[in-house]
Amino acid sequence: MGRRFVILSAAMGAGHDTVAAELARRLSDRGHLTQTIDVLDLLPVRLGTALRGCYAATIRHAPFVYDAIYQAYFMSSPPGQGRPNLDTSPVVVPAARALRRRLAADPPDALVSTFHLGAQIGGRLRDEGALRVPSVVVITDFAVHRQWLHPGNDIHLCPTPQTAEDVRRGGGRRALAVGPVVPEAFHTPSRPARVGAFAREFAARGPGRVPVLLSTGAWGLGSQLAETAALLSGHGWLPVVMCGRGRALRRRLQRVSGAVALGWVSDVPALMSAVGVLVMNAAGQTAAQALAAGVPVVSYRPIAGHGVHSARGMAEAGLCAYARSPRELLQALSDLGCDGPVRQARIDAGRALFTADAVDIVATAAREGAPVRDRVPGGPG
């Protein structure tokens, strides 16, 4: 008999929703029922809409302000010197109250969070005894900030062994390194027809040049993207920029000689199969998808706050090159853009992350029930 799962996400960009949708798909394929809730919709008087707009505007126009907020409210204490995080955000209480009312009539068998506010809400409800089923947190960042941590949560599913270790040292009850959650299409070869369409376009636009994919996230965010595209084009690469929903950004990139500016791409697995390297700016879902697809990753000019934090986490784990200057970017592309031991080692490190299916653990937690957090102590991920 199928069970019911409630997934907490947030439309802050597309990354958290992408993970939530993949979890829901896998659970549905196994005969379970799922409901996905945007935690920002739980906030009163359209506060969630205001927070989303404020975040987008701040990270686009005043990144130094966002970085200051991130340092103050998100960064953890040094390992071993902090304590589990308890509701430091003022929006947790009203959101938790709203979710409690929603779940009262039809309680799920497990609560799953793919956004840090969801982790805070689930942990609070578990601590209060208002949630009597397991609360599972699926961490989508490559570096853990303290808003992901609440001692009430039962399990944290992490993208890397280092993030699992950071969760345990930060007070998480149980942390397992299972790898990022990405659609199966990124793990398997794409249809030749779709890859061929991209490959033919790239060959026509830059004959003999290796396509380098520049990611800007769903909102088309980034620093000096036109300058970066011009730099790559001027040194013999073919910059292919995913502009997301950033129409102004796409128009600006279309004026860069030798660059390919793409709008919203629906078949990202095929696009990944047609490029040589990903240059990322946020260490988000596009980076995770590249690791699954066997595309080496370079971080360059990451966005403020979580972008810098996660990019450093990826670099420290040996999952990407962190270029801090145009010279370092060109050197990283030279190392990773052509077949050889350096490129293969980076590809192997990325694919080695995917050790388990997060849904297996989520389903087991639901089957065993809430006492799972007391019966199963935290251990190595």
Disulfide bonds with the S-S distance in Angstrom:
none
